[in-house]
Amino acid sequence: MNVYCEDMCKKVEKELDLKKGDKFNKILHVLDIGCGRGQDILKWRLGRVSYMVATDFSPECIKEYEKRWTELNQPYKLYTAVEDFTKQDLYFKVDHSYYDMISAQFCFHYMFGT
């Protein structure tokens, strides 16, 4: 995950002609579908994420994600939503509709699991 996040940061830096490695200029807008309990927050914090939309079908997972995010000093702006991406149209449910990166770590795996 870190490798992919770093690669995306480099591509965006080049596209926007930003100073290489400027860690204070957070730029990435990320949609995390099936975010779980926030296990990837540390990885996202290492990237240049400025805005995250984190969705999961489990209210308990979203609560735990928000708790971990708060404990890690809110490393980026966060919008959470309890949604099942197979049944809802997220575009109309969230305040943001442009993303540099969309993460779907395990949601497709679980969707086709049965």
Phi and psi restraints in degrees (range 20) as a CNS / XPLOR table:
assign (resid 1 and name C) (resid 2 and name N)
       (resid 2 and name CA) (resid 2 and name C) 1.0 -58.2 20.0 2
assign (resid 2 and name N) (resid 2 and name CA)
       (resid 2 and name C) (resid 3 and name N) 1.0 -39.4 20.0 2
assign (resid 2 and name C) (resid 3 and name N)
       (resid 3 and name CA) (resid 3 and name C) 1.0 -62.6 20.0 2
assign (resid 3 and name N) (resid 3 and name CA)
       (resid 3 and name C) (resid 4 and name N) 1.0 -45.0 20.0 2
assign (resid 3 and name C) (resid 4 and name N)
       (resid 4 and name CA) (resid 4 and name C) 1.0 -66.4 20.0 2
assign (resid 4 and name N) (resid 4 and name CA)
       (resid 4 and name C) (resid 5 and name N) 1.0 -39.9 20.0 2
assign (resid 4 and name C) (resid 5 and name N)
       (resid 5 and name CA) (resid 5 and name C) 1.0 -63.7 20.0 2
assign (resid 5 and name N) (resid 5 and name CA)
       (resid 5 and name C) (resid 6 and name N) 1.0 -44.1 20.0 2
assign (resid 5 and name C) (resid 6 and name N)
       (resid 6 and name CA) (resid 6 and name C) 1.0 -63.8 20.0 2
assign (resid 6 and name N) (resid 6 and name CA)
       (resid 6 and name C) (resid 7 and name N) 1.0 -42.2 20.0 2
assign (resid 6 and name C) (resid 7 and name N)
       (resid 7 and name CA) (resid 7 and name C) 1.0 -61.1 20.0 2
assign (resid 7 and name N) (resid 7 and name CA)
       (resid 7 and name C) (resid 8 and name N) 1.0 -43.1 20.0 2
assign (resid 7 and name C) (resid 8 and name N)
       (resid 8 and name CA) (resid 8 and name C) 1.0 -64.2 20.0 2
assign (resid 8 and name N) (resid 8 and name CA)
       (resid 8 and name C) (resid 9 and name N) 1.0 -41.3 20.0 2
assign (resid 8 and name C) (resid 9 and name N)
       (resid 9 and name CA) (resid 9 and name C) 1.0 -58.9 20.0 2
assign (resid 9 and name N) (resid 9 and name CA)
       (resid 9 and name C) (resid 10 and name N) 1.0 -43.8 20.0 2
assign (resid 9 and name C) (resid 10 and name N)
       (resid 10 and name CA) (resid 10 and name C) 1.0 -62.6 20.0 2
assign (resid 10 and name N) (resid 10 and name CA)
       (resid 10 and name C) (resid 11 and name N) 1.0 -41.7 20.0 2
assign (resid 10 and name C) (resid 11 and name N)
       (resid 11 and name CA) (resid 11 and name C) 1.0 -64.3 20.0 2
assign (resid 11 and name N) (resid 11 and name CA)
       (resid 11 and name C) (resid 12 and name N) 1.0 -42.5 20.0 2
assign (resid 11 and name C) (resid 12 and name N)
       (resid 12 and name CA) (resid 12 and name C) 1.0 -68.4 20.0 2
assign (resid 12 and name N) (resid 12 and name CA)
       (resid 12 and name C) (resid 13 and name N) 1.0 -40.3 20.0 2
assign (resid 12 and name C) (resid 13 and name N)
       (resid 13 and name CA) (resid 13 and name C) 1.0 -55.7 20.0 2
assign (resid 13 and name N) (resid 13 and name CA)
       (resid 13 and name C) (resid 14 and name N) 1.0 -46.4 20.0 2
assign (resid 13 and name C) (resid 14 and name N)
       (resid 14 and name CA) (resid 14 and name C) 1.0 -64.7 20.0 2
assign (resid 14 and name N) (resid 14 and name CA)
       (resid 14 and name C) (resid 15 and name N) 1.0 -45.7 20.0 2
assign (resid 14 and name C) (resid 15 and name N)
       (resid 15 and name CA) (resid 15 and name C) 1.0 -61.7 20.0 2
assign (resid 15 and name N) (resid 15 and name CA)
       (resid 15 and name C) (resid 16 and name N) 1.0 -40.7 20.0 2
assign (resid 15 and name C) (resid 16 and name N)
       (resid 16 and name CA) (resid 16 and name C) 1.0 -93.9 20.0 2
assign (resid 16 and name N) (resid 16 and name CA)
       (resid 16 and name C) (resid 17 and name N) 1.0 3.4 20.0 2
assign (resid 16 and name C) (resid 17 and name N)
       (resid 17 and name CA) (resid 17 and name C) 1.0 54.7 20.0 2
assign (resid 17 and name N) (resid 17 and name CA)
       (resid 17 and name C) (resid 18 and name N) 1.0 49.7 20.0 2
assign (resid 17 and name C) (resid 18 and name N)
       (resid 18 and name CA) (resid 18 and name C) 1.0 -93.4 20.0 2
assign (resid 18 and name N) (resid 18 and name CA)
       (resid 18 and name C) (resid 19 and name N) 1.0 158.9 20.0 2
assign (resid 18 and name C) (resid 19 and name N)
       (resid 19 and name CA) (resid 19 and name C) 1.0 -64.1 20.0 2
assign (resid 19 and name N) (resid 19 and name CA)
       (resid 19 and name C) (resid 20 and name N) 1.0 130.2 20.0 2
assign (resid 19 and name C) (resid 20 and name N)
       (resid 20 and name CA) (resid 20 and name C) 1.0 -63.1 20.0 2
assign (resid 20 and name N) (resid 20 and name CA)
       (resid 20 and name C) (resid 21 and name N) 1.0 131.8 20.0 2
assign (resid 20 and name C) (resid 21 and name N)
       (resid 21 and name CA) (resid 21 and name C) 1.0 75.5 20.0 2
assign (resid 21 and name N) (resid 21 and name CA)
       (resid 21 and name C) (resid 22 and name N) 1.0 10.9 20.0 2
assign (resid 21 and name C) (resid 22 and name N)
       (resid 22 and name CA) (resid 22 and name C) 1.0 -72.5 20.0 2
assign (resid 22 and name N) (resid 22 and name CA)
       (resid 22 and name C) (resid 23 and name N) 1.0 91.7 20.0 2
assign (resid 22 and name C) (resid 23 and name N)
       (resid 23 and name CA) (resid 23 and name C) 1.0 -70.0 20.0 2
assign (resid 23 and name N) (resid 23 and name CA)
       (resid 23 and name C) (resid 24 and name N) 1.0 -14.9 20.0 2
assign (resid 23 and name C) (resid 24 and name N)
       (resid 24 and name CA) (resid 24 and name C) 1.0 -86.4 20.0 2
assign (resid 24 and name N) (resid 24 and name CA)
       (resid 24 and name C) (resid 25 and name N) 1.0 -10.5 20.0 2
assign (resid 24 and name C) (resid 25 and name N)
       (resid 25 and name CA) (resid 25 and name C) 1.0 -100.0 20.0 2
assign (resid 25 and name N) (resid 25 and name CA)
       (resid 25 and name C) (resid 26 and name N) 1.0 87.5 20.0 2
assign (resid 25 and name C) (resid 26 and name N)
       (resid 26 and name CA) (resid 26 and name C) 1.0 -82.5 20.0 2
assign (resid 26 and name N) (resid 26 and name CA)
       (resid 26 and name C) (resid 27 and name N) 1.0 129.7 20.0 2
assign (resid 26 and name C) (resid 27 and name N)
       (resid 27 and name CA) (resid 27 and name C) 1.0 -129.8 20.0 2
assign (resid 27 and name N) (resid 27 and name CA)
       (resid 27 and name C) (resid 28 and name N) 1.0 -26.4 20.0 2
assign (resid 27 and name C) (resid 28 and name N)
       (resid 28 and name CA) (resid 28 and name C) 1.0 -75.4 20.0 2
assign (resid 28 and name N) (resid 28 and name CA)
       (resid 28 and name C) (resid 29 and name N) 1.0 137.2 20.0 2
assign (resid 28 and name C) (resid 29 and name N)
       (resid 29 and name CA) (resid 29 and name C) 1.0 -110.5 20.0 2
assign (resid 29 and name N) (resid 29 and name CA)
       (resid 29 and name C) (resid 30 and name N) 1.0 122.0 20.0 2
assign (resid 29 and name C) (resid 30 and name N)
       (resid 30 and name CA) (resid 30 and name C) 1.0 -123.4 20.0 2
assign (resid 30 and name N) (resid 30 and name CA)
       (resid 30 and name C) (resid 31 and name N) 1.0 138.4 20.0 2
assign (resid 30 and name C) (resid 31 and name N)
       (resid 31 and name CA) (resid 31 and name C) 1.0 -109.8 20.0 2
assign (resid 31 and name N) (resid 31 and name CA)
       (resid 31 and name C) (resid 32 and name N) 1.0 118.7 20.0 2
assign (resid 31 and name C) (resid 32 and name N)
       (resid 32 and name CA) (resid 32 and name C) 1.0 -110.2 20.0 2
assign (resid 32 and name N) (resid 32 and name CA)
       (resid 32 and name C) (resid 33 and name N) 1.0 104.4 20.0 2
assign (resid 32 and name C) (resid 33 and name N)
       (resid 33 and name CA) (resid 33 and name C) 1.0 -90.1 20.0 2
assign (resid 33 and name N) (resid 33 and name CA)
       (resid 33 and name C) (resid 34 and name N) 1.0 123.0 20.0 2
assign (resid 33 and name C) (resid 34 and name N)
       (resid 34 and name CA) (resid 34 and name C) 1.0 75.7 20.0 2
assign (resid 34 and name N) (resid 34 and name CA)
       (resid 34 and name C) (resid 35 and name N) 1.0 50.2 20.0 2
assign (resid 34 and name C) (resid 35 and name N)
       (resid 35 and name CA) (resid 35 and name C) 1.0 -68.3 20.0 2
assign (resid 35 and name N) (resid 35 and name CA)
       (resid 35 and name C) (resid 36 and name N) 1.0 -18.2 20.0 2
assign (resid 35 and name C) (resid 36 and name N)
       (resid 36 and name CA) (resid 36 and name C) 1.0 67.6 20.0 2
assign (resid 36 and name N) (resid 36 and name CA)
       (resid 36 and name C) (resid 37 and name N) 1.0 -144.3 20.0 2
assign (resid 36 and name C) (resid 37 and name N)
       (resid 37 and name CA) (resid 37 and name C) 1.0 -93.8 20.0 2
assign (resid 37 and name N) (resid 37 and name CA)
       (resid 37 and name C) (resid 38 and name N) 1.0 11.4 20.0 2
assign (resid 37 and name C) (resid 38 and name N)
       (resid 38 and name CA) (resid 38 and name C) 1.0 92.8 20.0 2
assign (resid 38 and name N) (resid 38 and name CA)
       (resid 38 and name C) (resid 39 and name N) 1.0 24.7 20.0 2
assign (resid 38 and name C) (resid 39 and name N)
       (resid 39 and name CA) (resid 39 and name C) 1.0 -62.7 20.0 2
assign (resid 39 and name N) (resid 39 and name CA)
       (resid 39 and name C) (resid 40 and name N) 1.0 -23.6 20.0 2
assign (resid 39 and name C) (resid 40 and name N)
       (resid 40 and name CA) (resid 40 and name C) 1.0 -96.1 20.0 2
assign (resid 40 and name N) (resid 40 and name CA)
       (resid 40 and name C) (resid 41 and name N) 1.0 4.4 20.0 2
assign (resid 40 and name C) (resid 41 and name N)
       (resid 41 and name CA) (resid 41 and name C) 1.0 -57.7 20.0 2
assign (resid 41 and name N) (resid 41 and name CA)
       (resid 41 and name C) (resid 42 and name N) 1.0 -43.2 20.0 2
assign (resid 41 and name C) (resid 42 and name N)
       (resid 42 and name CA) (resid 42 and name C) 1.0 -61.0 20.0 2
assign (resid 42 and name N) (resid 42 and name CA)
       (resid 42 and name C) (resid 43 and name N) 1.0 -39.7 20.0 2
assign (resid 42 and name C) (resid 43 and name N)
       (resid 43 and name CA) (resid 43 and name C) 1.0 -66.4 20.0 2
assign (resid 43 and name N) (resid 43 and name CA)
       (resid 43 and name C) (resid 44 and name N) 1.0 -43.3 20.0 2
assign (resid 43 and name C) (resid 44 and name N)
       (resid 44 and name CA) (resid 44 and name C) 1.0 -65.9 20.0 2
assign (resid 44 and name N) (resid 44 and name CA)
       (resid 44 and name C) (resid 45 and name N) 1.0 -34.1 20.0 2
assign (resid 44 and name C) (resid 45 and name N)
       (resid 45 and name CA) (resid 45 and name C) 1.0 -63.0 20.0 2
assign (resid 45 and name N) (resid 45 and name CA)
       (resid 45 and name C) (resid 46 and name N) 1.0 -33.1 20.0 2
assign (resid 45 and name C) (resid 46 and name N)
       (resid 46 and name CA) (resid 46 and name C) 1.0 -69.9 20.0 2
assign (resid 46 and name N) (resid 46 and name CA)
       (resid 46 and name C) (resid 47 and name N) 1.0 -26.1 20.0 2
assign (resid 46 and name C) (resid 47 and name N)
       (resid 47 and name CA) (resid 47 and name C) 1.0 -80.8 20.0 2
assign (resid 47 and name N) (resid 47 and name CA)
       (resid 47 and name C) (resid 48 and name N) 1.0 -172.0 20.0 2
assign (resid 47 and name C) (resid 48 and name N)
       (resid 48 and name CA) (resid 48 and name C) 1.0 -103.9 20.0 2
assign (resid 48 and name N) (resid 48 and name CA)
       (resid 48 and name C) (resid 49 and name N) 1.0 46.5 20.0 2
assign (resid 48 and name C) (resid 49 and name N)
       (resid 49 and name CA) (resid 49 and name C) 1.0 -75.6 20.0 2
assign (resid 49 and name N) (resid 49 and name CA)
       (resid 49 and name C) (resid 50 and name N) 1.0 127.4 20.0 2
assign (resid 49 and name C) (resid 50 and name N)
       (resid 50 and name CA) (resid 50 and name C) 1.0 -107.8 20.0 2
assign (resid 50 and name N) (resid 50 and name CA)
       (resid 50 and name C) (resid 51 and name N) 1.0 -26.1 20.0 2
assign (resid 50 and name C) (resid 51 and name N)
       (resid 51 and name CA) (resid 51 and name C) 1.0 -145.6 20.0 2
assign (resid 51 and name N) (resid 51 and name CA)
       (resid 51 and name C) (resid 52 and name N) 1.0 130.9 20.0 2
assign (resid 51 and name C) (resid 52 and name N)
       (resid 52 and name CA) (resid 52 and name C) 1.0 -128.2 20.0 2
assign (resid 52 and name N) (resid 52 and name CA)
       (resid 52 and name C) (resid 53 and name N) 1.0 130.6 20.0 2
assign (resid 52 and name C) (resid 53 and name N)
       (resid 53 and name CA) (resid 53 and name C) 1.0 -107.4 20.0 2
assign (resid 53 and name N) (resid 53 and name CA)
       (resid 53 and name C) (resid 54 and name N) 1.0 115.3 20.0 2
assign (resid 53 and name C) (resid 54 and name N)
       (resid 54 and name CA) (resid 54 and name C) 1.0 -112.7 20.0 2
assign (resid 54 and name N) (resid 54 and name CA)
       (resid 54 and name C) (resid 55 and name N) 1.0 122.6 20.0 2
assign (resid 54 and name C) (resid 55 and name N)
       (resid 55 and name CA) (resid 55 and name C) 1.0 -124.8 20.0 2
assign (resid 55 and name N) (resid 55 and name CA)
       (resid 55 and name C) (resid 56 and name N) 1.0 147.0 20.0 2
assign (resid 55 and name C) (resid 56 and name N)
       (resid 56 and name CA) (resid 56 and name C) 1.0 -157.7 20.0 2
assign (resid 56 and name N) (resid 56 and name CA)
       (resid 56 and name C) (resid 57 and name N) 1.0 153.7 20.0 2
assign (resid 56 and name C) (resid 57 and name N)
       (resid 57 and name CA) (resid 57 and name C) 1.0 -79.7 20.0 2
assign (resid 57 and name N) (resid 57 and name CA)
       (resid 57 and name C) (resid 58 and name N) 1.0 -11.1 20.0 2
assign (resid 57 and name C) (resid 58 and name N)
       (resid 58 and name CA) (resid 58 and name C) 1.0 -100.9 20.0 2
assign (resid 58 and name N) (resid 58 and name CA)
       (resid 58 and name C) (resid 59 and name N) 1.0 117.8 20.0 2
assign (resid 58 and name C) (resid 59 and name N)
       (resid 59 and name CA) (resid 59 and name C) 1.0 -60.0 20.0 2
assign (resid 59 and name N) (resid 59 and name CA)
       (resid 59 and name C) (resid 60 and name N) 1.0 -35.0 20.0 2
assign (resid 59 and name C) (resid 60 and name N)
       (resid 60 and name CA) (resid 60 and name C) 1.0 -63.8 20.0 2
assign (resid 60 and name N) (resid 60 and name CA)
       (resid 60 and name C) (resid 61 and name N) 1.0 -40.4 20.0 2
assign (resid 60 and name C) (resid 61 and name N)
       (resid 61 and name CA) (resid 61 and name C) 1.0 -64.1 20.0 2
assign (resid 61 and name N) (resid 61 and name CA)
       (resid 61 and name C) (resid 62 and name N) 1.0 -43.4 20.0 2
assign (resid 61 and name C) (resid 62 and name N)
       (resid 62 and name CA) (resid 62 and name C) 1.0 -63.0 20.0 2
assign (resid 62 and name N) (resid 62 and name CA)
       (resid 62 and name C) (resid 63 and name N) 1.0 -41.7 20.0 2
assign (resid 62 and name C) (resid 63 and name N)
       (resid 63 and name CA) (resid 63 and name C) 1.0 -60.2 20.0 2
assign (resid 63 and name N) (resid 63 and name CA)
       (resid 63 and name C) (resid 64 and name N) 1.0 -44.2 20.0 2
assign (resid 63 and name C) (resid 64 and name N)
       (resid 64 and name CA) (resid 64 and name C) 1.0 -67.1 20.0 2
assign (resid 64 and name N) (resid 64 and name CA)
       (resid 64 and name C) (resid 65 and name N) 1.0 -38.7 20.0 2
assign (resid 64 and name C) (resid 65 and name N)
       (resid 65 and name CA) (resid 65 and name C) 1.0 -58.6 20.0 2
assign (resid 65 and name N) (resid 65 and name CA)
       (resid 65 and name C) (resid 66 and name N) 1.0 -49.4 20.0 2
assign (resid 65 and name C) (resid 66 and name N)
       (resid 66 and name CA) (resid 66 and name C) 1.0 -61.9 20.0 2
assign (resid 66 and name N) (resid 66 and name CA)
       (resid 66 and name C) (resid 67 and name N) 1.0 -38.1 20.0 2
assign (resid 66 and name C) (resid 67 and name N)
       (resid 67 and name CA) (resid 67 and name C) 1.0 -63.5 20.0 2
assign (resid 67 and name N) (resid 67 and name CA)
       (resid 67 and name C) (resid 68 and name N) 1.0 -49.0 20.0 2
assign (resid 67 and name C) (resid 68 and name N)
       (resid 68 and name CA) (resid 68 and name C) 1.0 -63.1 20.0 2
assign (resid 68 and name N) (resid 68 and name CA)
       (resid 68 and name C) (resid 69 and name N) 1.0 -40.8 20.0 2
assign (resid 68 and name C) (resid 69 and name N)
       (resid 69 and name CA) (resid 69 and name C) 1.0 -59.8 20.0 2
assign (resid 69 and name N) (resid 69 and name CA)
       (resid 69 and name C) (resid 70 and name N) 1.0 -43.4 20.0 2
assign (resid 69 and name C) (resid 70 and name N)
       (resid 70 and name CA) (resid 70 and name C) 1.0 -65.5 20.0 2
assign (resid 70 and name N) (resid 70 and name CA)
       (resid 70 and name C) (resid 71 and name N) 1.0 -43.5 20.0 2
assign (resid 70 and name C) (resid 71 and name N)
       (resid 71 and name CA) (resid 71 and name C) 1.0 -62.0 20.0 2
assign (resid 71 and name N) (resid 71 and name CA)
       (resid 71 and name C) (resid 72 and name N) 1.0 -26.6 20.0 2
assign (resid 71 and name C) (resid 72 and name N)
       (resid 72 and name CA) (resid 72 and name C) 1.0 -94.9 20.0 2
assign (resid 72 and name N) (resid 72 and name CA)
       (resid 72 and name C) (resid 73 and name N) 1.0 24.7 20.0 2
assign (resid 72 and name C) (resid 73 and name N)
       (resid 73 and name CA) (resid 73 and name C) 1.0 62.6 20.0 2
assign (resid 73 and name N) (resid 73 and name CA)
       (resid 73 and name C) (resid 74 and name N) 1.0 34.6 20.0 2
assign (resid 73 and name C) (resid 74 and name N)
       (resid 74 and name CA) (resid 74 and name C) 1.0 46.9 20.0 2
assign (resid 74 and name N) (resid 74 and name CA)
       (resid 74 and name C) (resid 75 and name N) 1.0 70.3 20.0 2
assign (resid 74 and name C) (resid 75 and name N)
       (resid 75 and name CA) (resid 75 and name C) 1.0 -67.8 20.0 2
assign (resid 75 and name N) (resid 75 and name CA)
       (resid 75 and name C) (resid 76 and name N) 1.0 -11.0 20.0 2
assign (resid 75 and name C) (resid 76 and name N)
       (resid 76 and name CA) (resid 76 and name C) 1.0 -158.6 20.0 2
assign (resid 76 and name N) (resid 76 and name CA)
       (resid 76 and name C) (resid 77 and name N) 1.0 165.3 20.0 2
assign (resid 76 and name C) (resid 77 and name N)
       (resid 77 and name CA) (resid 77 and name C) 1.0 -68.7 20.0 2
assign (resid 77 and name N) (resid 77 and name CA)
       (resid 77 and name C) (resid 78 and name N) 1.0 141.9 20.0 2
assign (resid 77 and name C) (resid 78 and name N)
       (resid 78 and name CA) (resid 78 and name C) 1.0 -134.3 20.0 2
assign (resid 78 and name N) (resid 78 and name CA)
       (resid 78 and name C) (resid 79 and name N) 1.0 135.7 20.0 2
assign (resid 78 and name C) (resid 79 and name N)
       (resid 79 and name CA) (resid 79 and name C) 1.0 -127.2 20.0 2
assign (resid 79 and name N) (resid 79 and name CA)
       (resid 79 and name C) (resid 80 and name N) 1.0 124.5 20.0 2
assign (resid 79 and name C) (resid 80 and name N)
       (resid 80 and name CA) (resid 80 and name C) 1.0 -112.6 20.0 2
assign (resid 80 and name N) (resid 80 and name CA)
       (resid 80 and name C) (resid 81 and name N) 1.0 151.9 20.0 2
assign (resid 80 and name C) (resid 81 and name N)
       (resid 81 and name CA) (resid 81 and name C) 1.0 -147.8 20.0 2
assign (resid 81 and name N) (resid 81 and name CA)
       (resid 81 and name C) (resid 82 and name N) 1.0 134.3 20.0 2
assign (resid 81 and name C) (resid 82 and name N)
       (resid 82 and name CA) (resid 82 and name C) 1.0 -88.4 20.0 2
assign (resid 82 and name N) (resid 82 and name CA)
       (resid 82 and name C) (resid 83 and name N) 1.0 102.5 20.0 2
assign (resid 82 and name C) (resid 83 and name N)
       (resid 83 and name CA) (resid 83 and name C) 1.0 -146.6 20.0 2
assign (resid 83 and name N) (resid 83 and name CA)
       (resid 83 and name C) (resid 84 and name N) 1.0 146.3 20.0 2
assign (resid 83 and name C) (resid 84 and name N)
       (resid 84 and name CA) (resid 84 and name C) 1.0 -98.9 20.0 2
assign (resid 84 and name N) (resid 84 and name CA)
       (resid 84 and name C) (resid 85 and name N) 1.0 109.8 20.0 2
assign (resid 84 and name C) (resid 85 and name N)
       (resid 85 and name CA) (resid 85 and name C) 1.0 -63.8 20.0 2
assign (resid 85 and name N) (resid 85 and name CA)
       (resid 85 and name C) (resid 86 and name N) 1.0 -15.2 20.0 2
assign (resid 85 and name C) (resid 86 and name N)
       (resid 86 and name CA) (resid 86 and name C) 1.0 -82.5 20.0 2
assign (resid 86 and name N) (resid 86 and name CA)
       (resid 86 and name C) (resid 87 and name N) 1.0 -12.7 20.0 2
assign (resid 86 and name C) (resid 87 and name N)
       (resid 87 and name CA) (resid 87 and name C) 1.0 -121.4 20.0 2
assign (resid 87 and name N) (resid 87 and name CA)
       (resid 87 and name C) (resid 88 and name N) 1.0 -11.9 20.0 2
assign (resid 87 and name C) (resid 88 and name N)
       (resid 88 and name CA) (resid 88 and name C) 1.0 -125.3 20.0 2
assign (resid 88 and name N) (resid 88 and name CA)
       (resid 88 and name C) (resid 89 and name N) 1.0 158.3 20.0 2
assign (resid 88 and name C) (resid 89 and name N)
       (resid 89 and name CA) (resid 89 and name C) 1.0 -99.6 20.0 2
assign (resid 89 and name N) (resid 89 and name CA)
       (resid 89 and name C) (resid 90 and name N) 1.0 100.3 20.0 2
assign (resid 89 and name C) (resid 90 and name N)
       (resid 90 and name CA) (resid 90 and name C) 1.0 -63.9 20.0 2
assign (resid 90 and name N) (resid 90 and name CA)
       (resid 90 and name C) (resid 91 and name N) 1.0 -27.8 20.0 2
assign (resid 90 and name C) (resid 91 and name N)
       (resid 91 and name CA) (resid 91 and name C) 1.0 -53.9 20.0 2
assign (resid 91 and name N) (resid 91 and name CA)
       (resid 91 and name C) (resid 92 and name N) 1.0 -39.2 20.0 2
assign (resid 91 and name C) (resid 92 and name N)
       (resid 92 and name CA) (resid 92 and name C) 1.0 -87.6 20.0 2
assign (resid 92 and name N) (resid 92 and name CA)
       (resid 92 and name C) (resid 93 and name N) 1.0 -8.3 20.0 2
assign (resid 92 and name C) (resid 93 and name N)
       (resid 93 and name CA) (resid 93 and name C) 1.0 -98.0 20.0 2
assign (resid 93 and name N) (resid 93 and name CA)
       (resid 93 and name C) (resid 94 and name N) 1.0 -19.9 20.0 2
assign (resid 93 and name C) (resid 94 and name N)
       (resid 94 and name CA) (resid 94 and name C) 1.0 -110.3 20.0 2
assign (resid 94 and name N) (resid 94 and name CA)
       (resid 94 and name C) (resid 95 and name N) 1.0 160.1 20.0 2
assign (resid 94 and name C) (resid 95 and name N)
       (resid 95 and name CA) (resid 95 and name C) 1.0 -83.0 20.0 2
assign (resid 95 and name N) (resid 95 and name CA)
       (resid 95 and name C) (resid 96 and name N) 1.0 1.4 20.0 2
assign (resid 95 and name C) (resid 96 and name N)
       (resid 96 and name CA) (resid 96 and name C) 1.0 -139.2 20.0 2
assign (resid 96 and name N) (resid 96 and name CA)
       (resid 96 and name C) (resid 97 and name N) 1.0 137.1 20.0 2
assign (resid 96 and name C) (resid 97 and name N)
       (resid 97 and name CA) (resid 97 and name C) 1.0 -128.9 20.0 2
assign (resid 97 and name N) (resid 97 and name CA)
       (resid 97 and name C) (resid 98 and name N) 1.0 5.4 20.0 2
assign (resid 97 and name C) (resid 98 and name N)
       (resid 98 and name CA) (resid 98 and name C) 1.0 -116.7 20.0 2
assign (resid 98 and name N) (resid 98 and name CA)
       (resid 98 and name C) (resid 99 and name N) 1.0 131.3 20.0 2
assign (resid 98 and name C) (resid 99 and name N)
       (resid 99 and name CA) (resid 99 and name C) 1.0 -134.2 20.0 2
assign (resid 99 and name N) (resid 99 and name CA)
       (resid 99 and name C) (resid 100 and name N) 1.0 142.4 20.0 2
assign (resid 99 and name C) (resid 100 and name N)
       (resid 100 and name CA) (resid 100 and name C) 1.0 -82.9 20.0 2
assign (resid 100 and name N) (resid 100 and name CA)
       (resid 100 and name C) (resid 101 and name N) 1.0 -27.1 20.0 2
assign (resid 100 and name C) (resid 101 and name N)
       (resid 101 and name CA) (resid 101 and name C) 1.0 -147.6 20.0 2
assign (resid 101 and name N) (resid 101 and name CA)
       (resid 101 and name C) (resid 102 and name N) 1.0 139.1 20.0 2
assign (resid 101 and name C) (resid 102 and name N)
       (resid 102 and name CA) (resid 102 and name C) 1.0 -121.0 20.0 2
assign (resid 102 and name N) (resid 102 and name CA)
       (resid 102 and name C) (resid 103 and name N) 1.0 125.3 20.0 2
assign (resid 102 and name C) (resid 103 and name N)
       (resid 103 and name CA) (resid 103 and name C) 1.0 -109.3 20.0 2
assign (resid 103 and name N) (resid 103 and name CA)
       (resid 103 and name C) (resid 104 and name N) 1.0 132.7 20.0 2
assign (resid 103 and name C) (resid 104 and name N)
       (resid 104 and name CA) (resid 104 and name C) 1.0 -140.3 20.0 2
assign (resid 104 and name N) (resid 104 and name CA)
       (resid 104 and name C) (resid 105 and name N) 1.0 65.3 20.0 2
assign (resid 104 and name C) (resid 105 and name N)
       (resid 105 and name CA) (resid 105 and name C) 1.0 -54.7 20.0 2
assign (resid 105 and name N) (resid 105 and name CA)
       (resid 105 and name C) (resid 106 and name N) 1.0 -54.1 20.0 2
assign (resid 105 and name C) (resid 106 and name N)
       (resid 106 and name CA) (resid 106 and name C) 1.0 -125.9 20.0 2
assign (resid 106 and name N) (resid 106 and name CA)
       (resid 106 and name C) (resid 107 and name N) 1.0 -2.2 20.0 2
assign (resid 106 and name C) (resid 107 and name N)
       (resid 107 and name CA) (resid 107 and name C) 1.0 -65.7 20.0 2
assign (resid 107 and name N) (resid 107 and name CA)
       (resid 107 and name C) (resid 108 and name N) 1.0 -36.0 20.0 2
assign (resid 107 and name C) (resid 108 and name N)
       (resid 108 and name CA) (resid 108 and name C) 1.0 -69.6 20.0 2
assign (resid 108 and name N) (resid 108 and name CA)
       (resid 108 and name C) (resid 109 and name N) 1.0 -36.9 20.0 2
assign (resid 108 and name C) (resid 109 and name N)
       (resid 109 and name CA) (resid 109 and name C) 1.0 -57.9 20.0 2
assign (resid 109 and name N) (resid 109 and name CA)
       (resid 109 and name C) (resid 110 and name N) 1.0 -47.6 20.0 2
assign (resid 109 and name C) (resid 110 and name N)
       (resid 110 and name CA) (resid 110 and name C) 1.0 -72.6 20.0 2
assign (resid 110 and name N) (resid 110 and name CA)
       (resid 110 and name C) (resid 111 and name N) 1.0 -32.4 20.0 2
assign (resid 110 and name C) (resid 111 and name N)
       (resid 111 and name CA) (resid 111 and name C) 1.0 -63.1 20.0 2
assign (resid 111 and name N) (resid 111 and name CA)
       (resid 111 and name C) (resid 112 and name N) 1.0 -37.4 20.0 2
assign (resid 111 and name C) (resid 112 and name N)
       (resid 112 and name CA) (resid 112 and name C) 1.0 -98.9 20.0 2
assign (resid 112 and name N) (resid 112 and name CA)
       (resid 112 and name C) (resid 113 and name N) 1.0 11.6 20.0 2
assign (resid 112 and name C) (resid 113 and name N)
       (resid 113 and name CA) (resid 113 and name C) 1.0 -73.0 20.0 2
assign (resid 113 and name N) (resid 113 and name CA)
       (resid 113 and name C) (resid 114 and name N) 1.0 -20.2 20.0 2
